């Protein structure tokens, strides 16, 4: 009898469990069977815009580079004709007043920039700030009718590998497109996009035209600006890179304070990687941290008590793997903010507080554009100080004047490239921009003898 009762109860329990399980598997509404990014996309799309940039370029003359022609008519008689070249990209509205963040390379050298919305509206835009070192540009549009929809900026430091993300942009000019993926890696460095070396890597499809577009998380917040891909074909192969939102916040802070260009934060110290040999000598189990190799007198680093030979291990409790990761922590810190550093000295770990300042003019100087006649007209140049040598990944003792940009409608575009280092002009040794300008002013002939360096190769050129 007891067995019969137990068996009956057991059958009833199984039946109830089966019934509940069956009911749980029966979809009651569409959301039970559909997982969709549509709510996030509908929220984000109005804030992502298409950017159309027009720039003037010179068409090559059929006589350019012809020694016979140049011997009789001179190098500049065969000037190249101008034509308009169009490029496309994307941008993200981050302020209701019409501030748009995009990639610097999207609008570089542009003479006209138009912004198009998903609803068909178009606006002329003005460049408020552009910074080649971070590959970030900020544009301004305005409308008397209404405020603009914005994407809020998230915390890119909170993003983890494996998080779902969406990339929104205008690939190949086909119109706004959304692709999905995950965060493949954090802190990708040395990808050759800009002087800034810290990116979010994603496998969401990013193609030409996506540059400057949004990378959003599952909260619908902007966590990065898509800026580059790794590809041999030019199309997406699942390796894309985005500028972290926390760096964008610092650049926007510069704009809101009235700044016309981005001045990087500064503590007055230089660093190198901790190699396995150095780590062993310091008693570190792993090779991580940033080894101080130089302290500038009177700098925040000196005032904080740091010394050459100290190894920075963490900033605000976040572990520092390399000088690049330390550079990121500093770059995403607002001017005037204090940070707690943990460092290793003589086998012991210490802490100190350091205040981040704007780089002084002697350290951070904007490139200067050469104007007038001659083969150097249209190039932007910069003194090769120790700071700039590190910035352009050159030997610390490099001398000369480095070309940072070349106007593509100038005659210099057929001669020079960004990264070339000028050494002599007409026999005069050039070590500063002021020396270069003086020599150019003194030359009244049409003959120029230039010596410059490109990728370690010295080039001597006579130009008539």
Residue pairs with C-beta under 8 A, 6 or more apart in sequence:
27 33
37 166
37 178
37 180
40 166
40 216
40 218
40 220
41 166
41 168
41 178
43 220
44 151
44 166
44 168
44 214
44 216
44 220
45 118
45 168
45 176
45 178
46 117
46 118
46 119
46 149
47 92
47 93
47 148
47 149
47 150
47 151
47 214
48 90
48 91
48 92
48 93
48 118
48 151
48 168
48 169
48 176
48 213
48 214
49 90
49 91
49 92
49 93
49 100
49 115
49 116
49 117
49 118
50 88
50 89
50 90
50 91
50 115
50 116
50 117
50 170
50 175
50 176
51 88
51 89
51 90
51 91
51 100
51 102
51 106
51 107
51 113
51 114
51 115
51 116
51 125
51 139
51 170
51 212
52 86
52 87
52 88
52 113
52 114
52 115
52 116
53 86
53 87
53 88
53 89
53 106
53 107
53 110
53 112
53 113
53 114
54 84
54 85
54 86
54 110
54 111
54 112
54 113
55 84
55 85
55 87
55 108
55 109
55 110
55 111
55 408
56 82
56 83
56 84
56 85
56 111
56 408
56 409
57 82
57 83
57 84
57 85
57 408
57 409
58 79
58 80
58 81
58 82
58 83
58 408
58 409
58 410
58 413
58 414
59 80
59 81
59 82
59 83
60 80
60 414
61 78
61 79
61 80
61 81
62 78
63 69
63 70
63 73
63 77
63 78
64 78
64 80
64 414
65 414
66 78
69 77
69 78
70 77
70 78
70 464
71 464
74 446
74 464
75 375
75 411
75 463
75 464
76 411
79 411
80 414
82 409
87 106
87 110
88 106
88 170
88 173
88 209
89 102
89 103
89 106
89 107
89 169
89 170
89 209
89 210
89 211
89 212
89 213
90 102
90 106
90 168
90 169
90 170
90 209
90 210
90 211
90 212
90 213
90 214
90 226
91 100
91 101
91 102
91 106
91 115
91 139
91 212
91 213
92 100
92 101
92 102
92 151
92 212
92 213
92 214
92 222
92 225
93 99
93 100
93 148
93 149
93 150
93 151
94 100
94 101
94 150
94 151
94 153
94 222
94 248
94 252
95 148
95 150
95 252
96 147
96 148
96 149
96 150
97 140
97 142
97 147
97 148
98 123
98 140
98 141
98 142
98 143
98 148
99 128
99 138
99 139
99 140
99 252
99 255
100 115
100 125
100 138
100 139
100 140
100 141
101 136
101 137
101 138
101 139
101 212
101 225
101 248
101 251
101 252
102 136
102 137
102 138
102 139
102 211
102 212
102 225
103 135
103 136
103 137
103 211
103 212
103 225
103 226
103 227
103 243
104 130
104 131
104 132
104 134
104 135
104 136
104 137
104 194
105 135
105 211
105 227
106 137
106 211
106 212
107 113
107 127
107 130
107 137
107 139
108 130
108 132
109 407
109 408
110 127
112 124
113 124
113 125
113 127
113 139
114 122
114 123
114 124
114 125
115 122
115 123
115 124
115 125
115 139
115 141
116 122
117 123
118 176
123 141
123 142
123 143
124 141
125 139
125 140
125 141
126 139
126 140
126 141
127 137
127 138
127 139
127 140
128 138
128 139
128 140
128 255
128 260
129 136
129 137
129 138
129 251
129 254
129 255
129 259
129 260
129 261
129 262
130 136
130 137
130 138
130 261
131 137
131 251
131 261
131 262
132 194
132 195
132 404
132 405
133 194
133 195
133 196
133 262
133 264
133 391
134 194
134 195
134 196
134 243
134 247
134 251
134 262
134 331
135 193
135 194
135 196
135 227
135 243
136 225
136 243
136 247
136 248
136 251
136 262
137 212
138 251
138 252
138 255
141 148
151 214
151 216
151 220
151 221
151 222
152 220
152 221
152 222
153 221
153 222
153 245
153 248
153 249
154 216
154 217
154 219
154 221
154 222
154 223
154 245
155 223
155 245
155 246
156 200
156 223
156 224
156 244
156 245
156 246
156 247
157 244
157 246
157 318
157 332
159 183
159 186
159 200
159 217
159 223
160 183
160 186
161 182
161 183
161 184
161 185
161 186
162 182
162 183
163 182
163 183
163 217
163 218
164 180
164 181
164 182
164 217
164 218
165 180
165 181
165 182
165 183
165 202
165 204
165 215
165 216
165 217
165 218
165 223
166 178
166 179
166 180
166 204
166 214
166 215
166 216
167 178
167 179
167 180
167 181
167 202
167 204
167 205
167 206
167 210
167 213
167 214
167 215
167 226
167 240
168 176
168 177
168 178
168 213
168 214
168 216
169 176
169 177
169 206
169 209
169 210
169 211
169 212
169 213
169 214
169 226
170 176
170 177
170 209
170 210
170 213
171 177
171 205
171 206
171 207
171 208
171 209
171 210
172 207
172 208
172 209
173 209
174 209
179 204
179 205
179 206
180 204
181 202
181 203
181 204
181 205
181 238
182 202
182 203
182 204
183 200
183 201
183 202
184 201
184 202
184 203
184 238
184 239
185 200
185 201
186 200
186 201
187 198
187 199
187 321
187 324
187 325
187 328
188 198
188 199
188 200
188 201
188 241
189 197
189 198
189 199
189 322
189 324
190 197
190 324
191 197
191 199
191 228
191 230
191 241
193 199
193 227
193 228
193 241
195 391
195 392
196 243
196 247
196 327
196 331
197 324
197 327
197 328
198 244
198 247
198 324
198 325
198 327
198 328
198 331
199 224
199 227
199 228
199 241
199 242
199 243
199 244
200 215
200 223
200 224
200 241
200 242
200 243
200 244
201 239
201 240
201 241
202 215
202 240
202 241
202 242
203 238
203 239
203 240
204 215
204 240
205 236
205 238
205 240
206 213
206 226
206 228
206 229
206 236
206 240
207 229
207 235
207 236
208 234
210 226
210 240
211 226
211 227
211 228
212 225
212 226
212 227
213 225
213 226
214 222
214 224
214 225
214 226
215 222
215 223
215 224
215 225
215 226
215 242
216 222
216 223
217 223
221 245
222 245
222 248
223 242
223 244
223 245
224 242
224 243
224 244
224 245
225 242
225 243
225 245
225 248
226 240
226 241
226 242
227 241
227 242
227 243
228 240
228 241
229 236
229 237
229 239
229 240
229 241
230 237
230 239
230 240
230 241
231 237
231 239
244 328
244 332
246 332
247 328
247 331
247 332
249 332
250 262
250 265
250 331
250 332
250 333
250 334
251 262
253 334
254 261
254 262
254 263
261 366
263 335
263 358
263 359
263 364
264 330
264 331
264 359
264 364
265 330
265 331
265 333
265 334
265 335
265 356
265 357
265 358
265 359
266 299
266 300
266 356
266 357
266 358
266 359
266 360
266 363
266 364
267 299
267 300
267 301
267 304
267 330
267 354
267 356
267 357
268 295
268 296
268 298
268 299
268 300
268 301
268 302
269 292
269 294
269 295
269 296
269 299
269 301
269 306
270 292
270 293
270 294
270 386
270 390
271 290
271 291
271 292
271 293
271 312
271 323
271 326
272 290
272 291
272 293
272 323
273 287
273 290
273 291
273 322
273 323
274 282
274 284
274 287
274 288
274 289
274 290
274 291
274 311
274 322
275 287
276 287
278 287
278 291
279 285
279 286
279 287
279 288
282 311
282 344
282 347
283 347
284 311
284 344
288 313
288 319
288 320
288 321
288 322
289 311
289 312
289 313
289 320
289 321
289 322
289 344
290 311
290 312
290 320
290 322
290 323
290 325
290 326
291 309
291 310
291 311
292 301
292 306
292 307
292 308
292 309
292 310
292 311
292 312
293 308
294 308
294 386
295 301
295 302
295 306
295 307
295 308
296 302
300 354
300 355
300 356
300 357
301 354
303 354
304 341
304 352
304 353
304 354
304 355
305 352
306 341
306 343
306 352
306 354
307 345
309 345
310 343
310 344
310 345
311 343
311 344
311 345
312 320
312 326
312 341
312 342
312 343
313 319
313 320
313 342
313 343
313 344
313 349
314 320
314 341
314 342
315 326
315 329
315 330
315 339
315 340
315 341
315 342
316 329
316 339
316 340
317 340
317 342
318 329
320 326
320 329
329 339
330 356
333 339
333 356
334 356
335 356
335 357
335 358
336 355
336 356
336 357
337 355
337 356
338 353
338 354
338 355
338 356
339 353
339 354
339 355
339 356
340 351
340 352
340 353
341 351
341 352
341 353
341 354
342 349
342 350
342 351
343 349
343 350
343 351
343 352
344 350
358 364
359 387
362 385
363 385
363 387
364 387
365 382
365 383
365 385
365 388
367 380
367 381
367 382
367 404
367 405
368 380
368 381
368 382
368 433
369 378
369 379
369 380
369 381
369 407
370 376
370 377
370 378
370 379
370 380
370 381
370 412
370 436
370 437
370 440
371 377
371 378
372 440
374 440
374 443
374 448
375 411
375 412
375 415
375 448
375 450
375 463
376 412
376 416
376 425
376 436
376 440
377 410
377 411
377 412
378 406
378 407
378 409
378 410
378 411
378 412
378 413
379 403
379 405
379 406
379 407
379 410
379 412
379 416
380 403
380 404
380 405
380 406
380 407
381 401
381 402
381 403
381 404
381 422
381 433
381 436
382 388
382 401
382 402
382 404
382 433
383 401
383 431
383 432
383 433
384 394
384 398
384 399
384 400
384 401
384 402
384 421
384 431
386 396
388 402
389 395
389 396
389 397
389 398
390 396
392 402
392 419
394 402
394 421
398 421
399 423
399 431
400 421
400 422
400 423
400 430
400 431
400 453
401 421
401 422
401 430
401 431
401 432
401 433
401 435
401 436
402 419
402 420
402 421
402 422
403 416
403 417
403 418
403 419
403 420
403 421
403 422
404 418
405 418
406 412
406 413
406 416
406 417
406 418
407 413
415 461
415 463
416 452
417 454
419 454
419 455
420 452
420 453
420 454
421 452
421 453
421 454
422 430
422 436
422 450
422 451
422 452
423 429
423 430
423 451
423 452
423 453
423 458
424 430
424 449
424 450
424 451
425 436
425 439
425 440
425 443
425 448
425 449
425 450
425 451
426 439
426 443
426 448
426 449
427 449
428 435
428 439
429 435
430 436
430 439
446 464
447 462
447 463
447 464
448 462
448 463
448 464
449 460
449 461
449 462
449 463
450 460
450 461
450 462
450 463
451 458
451 459
451 460
451 461
452 458
452 459
452 461
453 459
